[in-house]
């Protein structure tokens, strides 16, 4: 169940970061409230995930998945640049994350 909670935490964090981009420095009310609420859910689900997943593995997996998710959202929704070097370095992060998951067993 911990992995499910980690997944929910990652999704809530991504939603919160998307809202954060739309806050314009916390000058727009709705995205500002959305940022706070999404991050509260992120912390809640993250705390549930940490009951059964090591903190180092949880943080690494959450960070790597968050990076990939935000890169895709940034590219498709916010029209940010996507270069070959970005792909290389994100791939290296993913390799490290998979390695951590494998040694956890």
PyMOL commands that set and color helices and strands:
alter all, ss='L'
color gray80, all
select helices_A, chain A and resi 2-22+29-49+55-76+84-104
alter helices_A, ss='H'
color red, helices_A
deselect
rebuild
show_as cartoon
